[in-house]
Amino acid sequence: MNSTFKFKLIQALNKKNGNKGFTLIELLVVVIIIGVLAAIALPNLLGQVAKGRQAEARNNLGTVSRAQQAYRLENGVFGTFSTNTSSNQLPVAIQPQYYVYRDSTSVSATGAQTNADANPTYNNDIRDYSSSVAQTAEGEFSAIICEATNPTTSGVSATANPTQADGGSCTNGKVVK
């Protein structure tokens, strides 16, 4: 072989071995792109986590509301709901994780109200809820669930009213059901 040819071949092979990795600039660009994508996605992820936690209150208050209606049909009055099983008149057992469920208030022959307040750990992350169920003299039921306007709003209260088009009203919140 020609020595010039050998020299050029060895030189080309040495150059080829040098191009096998990524440069520091390429790695930095990839890290920056991943960081920007994470910064965009993180607030959305945290919002979805809060919605999932809030689903506990909506589902449990809906369960209590349906149990209240069944109890009213069987006993002529609405029952008292409590997470303490000894004082709970309703046939529902709730295992709270993110919320503290207050005992039913305003229990009467015509209506009942139950509240779900965020655990102190999640006070600034998830909203409080309140549910109310009522019955007219004609036997028509109305049930609503109210959600606090924001996570720091307290004192949300629901008042069911079967004669209203939306089924009731909310104080310090909005109707979600």
C-alpha atoms as an extended CHARMM CRD file, in Angstrom:
* protein
*
       177  EXT
         1         1  MET       CA              0.0000000000        0.0000000000        0.0000000000  PROA      1               0.0000000000
         2         2  ASN       CA              0.9860000000        3.4790000000       -0.6600000000  PROA      2               0.0000000000
         3         3  SER       CA              2.2060000000        5.2440000000        2.5000000000  PROA      3               0.0000000000
         4         4  THR       CA              0.2150000000        8.3780000000        1.7170000000  PROA      4               0.0000000000
         5         5  PHE       CA             -2.9150000000        6.2680000000        1.3390000000  PROA      5               0.0000000000
         6         6  LYS       CA             -2.2320000000        4.5120000000        4.6570000000  PROA      6               0.0000000000
         7         7  PHE       CA             -1.7010000000        7.8240000000        6.3670000000  PROA      7               0.0000000000
         8         8  LYS       CA             -4.9930000000        9.2520000000        4.9970000000  PROA      8               0.0000000000
         9         9  LEU       CA             -6.8530000000        6.0400000000        5.9690000000  PROA      9               0.0000000000
        10        10  ILE       CA             -5.5520000000        6.1350000000        9.5480000000  PROA      10              0.0000000000
        11        11  GLN       CA             -6.3660000000        9.8300000000        9.7740000000  PROA      11              0.0000000000
        12        12  ALA       CA             -9.9460000000        9.2420000000        8.5540000000  PROA      12              0.0000000000
        13        13  LEU       CA            -10.4410000000        6.3660000000       11.0280000000  PROA      13              0.0000000000
        14        14  ASN       CA             -9.1870000000        8.5260000000       13.9070000000  PROA      14              0.0000000000
        15        15  LYS       CA            -11.6240000000       11.2950000000       12.9560000000  PROA      15              0.0000000000
        16        16  LYS       CA            -14.4970000000        8.8130000000       12.7300000000  PROA      16              0.0000000000
        17        17  ASN       CA            -13.8910000000        7.4750000000       16.2860000000  PROA      17              0.0000000000
        18        18  GLY       CA            -14.0140000000       11.0360000000       17.6320000000  PROA      18              0.0000000000
        19        19  ASN       CA            -17.6260000000       11.5930000000       16.4380000000  PROA      19              0.0000000000
        20        20  LYS       CA            -19.2650000000        8.8180000000       18.4680000000  PROA      20              0.0000000000
        21        21  GLY       CA            -20.4910000000       10.8360000000       21.5040000000  PROA      21              0.0000000000
        22        22  PHE       CA            -22.6230000000       13.9000000000       22.2560000000  PROA      22              0.0000000000
        23        23  THR       CA            -21.1080000000       17.2760000000       22.8480000000  PROA      23              0.0000000000
        24        24  LEU       CA            -21.7020000000       19.1730000000       26.0720000000  PROA      24              0.0000000000
        25        25  ILE       CA            -23.7550000000       21.7580000000       24.1840000000  PROA      25              0.0000000000
        26        26  GLU       CA            -26.0900000000       19.0550000000       22.8110000000  PROA      26              0.0000000000
        27        27  LEU       CA            -26.5860000000       17.6270000000       26.3000000000  PROA      27              0.0000000000
        28        28  LEU       CA            -27.2820000000       21.0920000000       27.7470000000  PROA      28              0.0000000000
        29        29  VAL       CA            -29.9150000000       21.7770000000       25.0770000000  PROA      29              0.0000000000
        30        30  VAL       CA            -31.6870000000       18.5010000000       25.8970000000  PROA      30              0.0000000000
        31        31  VAL       CA            -31.6280000000       19.2380000000       29.6420000000  PROA      31              0.0000000000
        32        32  ILE       CA            -33.0240000000       22.7470000000       29.0760000000  PROA      32              0.0000000000
        33        33  ILE       CA            -35.8440000000       21.4060000000       26.8660000000  PROA      33              0.0000000000
        34        34  ILE       CA            -36.7700000000       18.7900000000       29.4870000000  PROA      34              0.0000000000
        35        35  GLY       CA            -36.7280000000       21.4840000000       32.2000000000  PROA      35              0.0000000000
        36        36  VAL       CA            -39.0420000000       23.7630000000       30.2120000000  PROA      36              0.0000000000
        37        37  LEU       CA            -41.4700000000       20.8980000000       29.5480000000  PROA      37              0.0000000000
        38        38  ALA       CA            -41.4790000000       19.9590000000       33.2400000000  PROA      38              0.0000000000
        39        39  ALA       CA            -42.1170000000       23.5800000000       34.2730000000  PROA      39              0.0000000000
        40        40  ILE       CA            -45.1020000000       23.7020000000       31.9270000000  PROA      40              0.0000000000
        41        41  ALA       CA            -46.5370000000       20.3360000000       33.0150000000  PROA      41              0.0000000000
        42        42  LEU       CA            -46.0810000000       20.5910000000       36.8100000000  PROA      42              0.0000000000
        43        43  PRO       CA            -48.8890000000       23.1050000000       37.5690000000  PROA      43              0.0000000000
        44        44  ASN       CA            -51.3020000000       21.0230000000       35.4770000000  PROA      44              0.0000000000
        45        45  LEU       CA            -50.2940000000       17.8730000000       37.3550000000  PROA      45              0.0000000000
        46        46  LEU       CA            -50.8350000000       19.5300000000       40.7520000000  PROA      46              0.0000000000
        47        47  GLY       CA            -54.2700000000       20.7390000000       39.6170000000  PROA      47              0.0000000000
        48        48  GLN       CA            -55.2340000000       17.2120000000       38.6270000000  PROA      48              0.0000000000
        49        49  VAL       CA            -54.1070000000       15.8810000000       42.0070000000  PROA      49              0.0000000000
        50        50  ALA       CA            -56.3620000000       18.4350000000       43.7570000000  PROA      50              0.0000000000
        51        51  LYS       CA            -59.3150000000       17.4540000000       41.5390000000  PROA      51              0.0000000000
        52        52  GLY       CA            -58.7780000000       13.8100000000       42.4220000000  PROA      52              0.0000000000
        53        53  ARG       CA            -58.7470000000       14.6180000000       46.1370000000  PROA      53              0.0000000000
        54        54  GLN       CA            -61.8850000000       16.7400000000       45.8030000000  PROA      54              0.0000000000
        55        55  ALA       CA            -63.6610000000       13.8260000000       44.1410000000  PROA      55              0.0000000000
        56        56  GLU       CA            -63.6550000000       12.1240000000       47.5660000000  PROA      56              0.0000000000
        57        57  ALA       CA            -65.9120000000       14.8330000000       49.0070000000  PROA      57              0.0000000000
        58        58  ARG       CA            -68.2630000000       14.9570000000       46.0050000000  PROA      58              0.0000000000
        59        59  ASN       CA            -68.6800000000       11.1760000000       45.9410000000  PROA      59              0.0000000000
        60        60  ASN       CA            -69.1470000000       10.8140000000       49.6980000000  PROA      60              0.0000000000
        61        61  LEU       CA            -71.5980000000       13.7140000000       49.9520000000  PROA      61              0.0000000000
        62        62  GLY       CA            -73.5650000000       12.2430000000       47.0470000000  PROA      62              0.0000000000
        63        63  THR       CA            -73.6960000000        8.9160000000       48.8910000000  PROA      63              0.0000000000
        64        64  VAL       CA            -74.9060000000       10.6030000000       52.0810000000  PROA      64              0.0000000000
        65        65  SER       CA            -77.5320000000       12.5300000000       50.1000000000  PROA      65              0.0000000000
        66        66  ARG       CA            -78.9440000000        9.3560000000       48.5280000000  PROA      66              0.0000000000
        67        67  ALA       CA            -78.9030000000        7.6220000000       51.9270000000  PROA      67              0.0000000000
        68        68  GLN       CA            -80.7680000000       10.6020000000       53.4120000000  PROA      68              0.0000000000
        69        69  GLN       CA            -83.4730000000       10.2610000000       50.7610000000  PROA      69              0.0000000000
        70        70  ALA       CA            -83.8460000000        6.5380000000       51.3930000000  PROA      70              0.0000000000
        71        71  TYR       CA            -83.9320000000        7.0720000000       55.1700000000  PROA      71              0.0000000000
        72        72  ARG       CA            -86.6130000000        9.7810000000       54.7460000000  PROA      72              0.0000000000
        73        73  LEU       CA            -88.7970000000        7.4540000000       52.6790000000  PROA      73              0.0000000000
        74        74  GLU       CA            -88.5400000000        4.6990000000       55.2830000000  PROA      74              0.0000000000
        75        75  ASN       CA            -88.7460000000        6.7560000000       58.5110000000  PROA      75              0.0000000000
        76        76  GLY       CA            -90.6120000000        9.9650000000       57.6810000000  PROA      76              0.0000000000
        77        77  VAL       CA            -87.6760000000       12.1830000000       58.7470000000  PROA      77              0.0000000000
        78        78  PHE       CA            -84.1490000000       12.7100000000       57.5500000000  PROA      78              0.0000000000
        79        79  GLY       CA            -81.4640000000       10.8740000000       59.5090000000  PROA      79              0.0000000000
        80        80  THR       CA            -78.3760000000       12.1220000000       61.2780000000  PROA      80              0.0000000000
        81        81  PHE       CA            -75.1090000000       11.3930000000       59.4900000000  PROA      81              0.0000000000
        82        82  SER       CA            -71.9090000000       11.0350000000       61.4900000000  PROA      82              0.0000000000
        83        83  THR       CA            -68.5310000000        9.4330000000       60.8520000000  PROA      83              0.0000000000
        84        84  ASN       CA            -68.9060000000        8.1000000000       64.4040000000  PROA      84              0.0000000000
        85        85  THR       CA            -70.7680000000        4.8560000000       63.7270000000  PROA      85              0.0000000000
        86        86  SER       CA            -72.5390000000        4.8280000000       67.1060000000  PROA      86              0.0000000000
        87        87  SER       CA            -74.4330000000        8.0710000000       66.3600000000  PROA      87              0.0000000000
        88        88  ASN       CA            -74.8690000000        7.5420000000       62.5980000000  PROA      88              0.0000000000
        89        89  GLN       CA            -78.4720000000        6.7840000000       61.6540000000  PROA      89              0.0000000000
        90        90  LEU       CA            -77.7250000000        6.3330000000       57.9480000000  PROA      90              0.0000000000
        91        91  PRO       CA            -76.5840000000        3.0070000000       56.4820000000  PROA      91              0.0000000000
        92        92  VAL       CA            -73.3550000000        4.4600000000       55.0700000000  PROA      92              0.0000000000
        93        93  ALA       CA            -69.7950000000        4.1840000000       56.3250000000  PROA      93              0.0000000000
        94        94  ILE       CA            -67.2640000000        6.6720000000       54.9900000000  PROA      94              0.0000000000
        95        95  GLN       CA            -63.4960000000        6.2940000000       55.2550000000  PROA      95              0.0000000000
        96        96  PRO       CA            -62.2920000000        9.9150000000       55.0310000000  PROA      96              0.0000000000
        97        97  GLN       CA            -58.7820000000       10.5840000000       53.7990000000  PROA      97              0.0000000000
        98        98  TYR       CA            -58.6260000000       14.2090000000       52.6450000000  PROA      98              0.0000000000
        99        99  TYR       CA            -61.7500000000       15.5930000000       54.3420000000  PROA      99              0.0000000000
       100       100  VAL       CA            -63.3600000000       15.9010000000       57.7710000000  PROA      100             0.0000000000
       101       101  TYR       CA            -67.0960000000       15.2490000000       57.5510000000  PROA      101             0.0000000000
       102       102  ARG       CA            -69.0970000000       17.2190000000       60.0920000000  PROA      102             0.0000000000
       103       103  ASP       CA            -72.1930000000       15.6480000000       61.5930000000  PROA      103             0.0000000000
       104       104  SER       CA            -75.4190000000       16.4990000000       59.8010000000  PROA      104             0.0000000000
       105       105  THR       CA            -76.8680000000       19.8720000000       60.6610000000  PROA      105             0.0000000000
       106       106  SER       CA            -80.3940000000       21.1760000000       60.2320000000  PROA      106             0.0000000000
       107       107  VAL       CA            -81.8430000000       17.6470000000       60.2500000000  PROA      107             0.0000000000
       108       108  SER       CA            -85.6380000000       17.7970000000       60.1510000000  PROA      108             0.0000000000
       109       109  ALA       CA            -88.6350000000       16.2170000000       58.4710000000  PROA      109             0.0000000000
       110       110  THR       CA            -88.0630000000       18.4510000000       55.4310000000  PROA      110             0.0000000000
       111       111  GLY       CA            -84.2720000000       18.5150000000       54.9600000000  PROA      111             0.0000000000
       112       112  ALA       CA            -80.7080000000       17.8640000000       56.0870000000  PROA      112             0.0000000000
       113       113  GLN       CA            -77.2610000000       19.3120000000       55.4380000000  PROA      113             0.0000000000
       114       114  THR       CA            -73.7970000000       17.7060000000       55.5910000000  PROA      114             0.0000000000
       115       115  ASN       CA            -70.4060000000       19.4350000000       55.2260000000  PROA      115             0.0000000000
       116       116  ALA       CA            -67.0010000000       18.2000000000       54.1400000000  PROA      116             0.0000000000
       117       117  ASP       CA            -64.1130000000       20.4000000000       55.2650000000  PROA      117             0.0000000000
       118       118  ALA       CA            -60.5810000000       19.8750000000       53.9720000000  PROA      118             0.0000000000
       119       119  ASN       CA            -58.1660000000       18.2670000000       56.4120000000  PROA      119             0.0000000000
       120       120  PRO       CA            -55.8410000000       20.9400000000       57.8470000000  PROA      120             0.0000000000
       121       121  THR       CA            -52.9620000000       19.4240000000       55.8610000000  PROA      121             0.0000000000
       122       122  TYR       CA            -54.7570000000       20.2260000000       52.5820000000  PROA      122             0.0000000000
       123       123  ASN       CA            -56.4900000000       23.4780000000       53.6390000000  PROA      123             0.0000000000
       124       124  ASN       CA            -54.8770000000       25.6070000000       50.9350000000  PROA      124             0.0000000000
       125       125  ASP       CA            -54.9740000000       22.9210000000       48.2370000000  PROA      125             0.0000000000
       126       126  ILE       CA            -58.5430000000       21.5820000000       48.0680000000  PROA      126             0.0000000000
       127       127  ARG       CA            -61.9830000000       23.1620000000       48.3950000000  PROA      127             0.0000000000
       128       128  ASP       CA            -64.6110000000       22.6260000000       51.0750000000  PROA      128             0.0000000000
       129       129  TYR       CA            -68.0030000000       21.1500000000       50.1340000000  PROA      129             0.0000000000
       130       130  SER       CA            -71.5170000000       21.1650000000       51.5320000000  PROA      130             0.0000000000
       131       131  SER       CA            -74.5380000000       19.1030000000       50.5400000000  PROA      131             0.0000000000
       132       132  SER       CA            -78.2010000000       19.5380000000       51.2690000000  PROA      132             0.0000000000
       133       133  VAL       CA            -81.2650000000       17.4330000000       50.5780000000  PROA      133             0.0000000000
       134       134  ALA       CA            -84.8960000000       18.4700000000       50.9880000000  PROA      134             0.0000000000
       135       135  GLN       CA            -88.3820000000       17.1680000000       50.2620000000  PROA      135             0.0000000000
       136       136  THR       CA            -91.5850000000       19.0290000000       49.4340000000  PROA      136             0.0000000000
       137       137  ALA       CA            -95.0130000000       18.2060000000       50.8520000000  PROA      137             0.0000000000
       138       138  GLU       CA            -95.7610000000       16.4890000000       47.5210000000  PROA      138             0.0000000000
       139       139  GLY       CA            -92.7800000000       14.1520000000       48.0490000000  PROA      139             0.0000000000
       140       140  GLU       CA            -90.3900000000       15.6710000000       45.5040000000  PROA      140             0.0000000000
       141       141  PHE       CA            -86.7100000000       15.4920000000       46.5370000000  PROA      141             0.0000000000
       142       142  SER       CA            -84.0520000000       18.0430000000       45.7560000000  PROA      142             0.0000000000
       143       143  ALA       CA            -80.3530000000       17.5360000000       46.4390000000  PROA      143             0.0000000000
       144       144  ILE       CA            -77.4290000000       19.8390000000       45.7350000000  PROA      144             0.0000000000
       145       145  ILE       CA            -73.7060000000       19.8930000000       46.4240000000  PROA      145             0.0000000000
       146       146  CYS       CA            -71.9070000000       23.2130000000       46.7560000000  PROA      146             0.0000000000
       147       147  GLU       CA            -68.1980000000       23.8050000000       46.2710000000  PROA      147             0.0000000000
       148       148  ALA       CA            -66.2770000000       26.6720000000       47.9090000000  PROA      148             0.0000000000
       149       149  THR       CA            -65.2410000000       29.3700000000       45.4450000000  PROA      149             0.0000000000
       150       150  ASN       CA            -61.5420000000       28.7160000000       46.1680000000  PROA      150             0.0000000000
       151       151  PRO       CA            -59.4510000000       26.5610000000       48.5350000000  PROA      151             0.0000000000
       152       152  THR       CA            -59.1250000000       29.3120000000       51.1560000000  PROA      152             0.0000000000
       153       153  THR       CA            -62.8810000000       30.0690000000       51.3200000000  PROA      153             0.0000000000
       154       154  SER       CA            -64.5330000000       28.6620000000       54.4240000000  PROA      154             0.0000000000
       155       155  GLY       CA            -68.1420000000       28.5400000000       55.5050000000  PROA      155             0.0000000000
       156       156  VAL       CA            -69.6040000000       27.0740000000       52.3260000000  PROA      156             0.0000000000
       157       157  SER       CA            -73.2120000000       26.1200000000       52.9050000000  PROA      157             0.0000000000
       158       158  ALA       CA            -75.8310000000       24.4140000000       50.7410000000  PROA      158             0.0000000000
       159       159  THR       CA            -79.5850000000       24.8880000000       51.0110000000  PROA      159             0.0000000000
       160       160  ALA       CA            -81.7370000000       22.5240000000       48.9610000000  PROA      160             0.0000000000
       161       161  ASN       CA            -85.0410000000       23.8750000000       47.6970000000  PROA      161             0.0000000000
       162       162  PRO       CA            -87.1580000000       21.6650000000       45.4080000000  PROA      162             0.0000000000
       163       163  THR       CA            -89.1310000000       24.6750000000       44.1730000000  PROA      163             0.0000000000
       164       164  GLN       CA            -86.0350000000       26.3580000000       42.7000000000  PROA      164             0.0000000000
       165       165  ALA       CA            -85.0280000000       25.5080000000       39.1310000000  PROA      165             0.0000000000
       166       166  ASP       CA            -81.4380000000       24.5870000000       40.0940000000  PROA      166             0.0000000000
       167       167  GLY       CA            -82.5460000000       22.6860000000       43.2180000000  PROA      167             0.0000000000
       168       168  GLY       CA            -81.2110000000       25.0930000000       45.8140000000  PROA      168             0.0000000000
       169       169  SER       CA            -78.6500000000       27.7350000000       46.6090000000  PROA      169             0.0000000000
       170       170  CYS       CA            -75.1210000000       28.1000000000       47.9520000000  PROA      170             0.0000000000
       171       171  THR       CA            -73.4950000000       30.4890000000       50.3920000000  PROA      171             0.0000000000
       172       172  ASN       CA            -69.7830000000       31.2030000000       49.7630000000  PROA      172             0.0000000000
       173       173  GLY       CA            -69.7010000000       28.7380000000       46.8660000000  PROA      173             0.0000000000
       174       174  LYS       CA            -71.2380000000       27.4620000000       43.6510000000  PROA      174             0.0000000000
       175       175  VAL       CA            -73.5320000000       24.5560000000       42.8330000000  PROA      175             0.0000000000
       176       176  VAL       CA            -71.7130000000       21.5450000000       41.3700000000  PROA      176             0.0000000000
       177       177  LYS       CA            -74.6510000000       19.1480000000       41.4290000000  PROA      177             0.0000000000
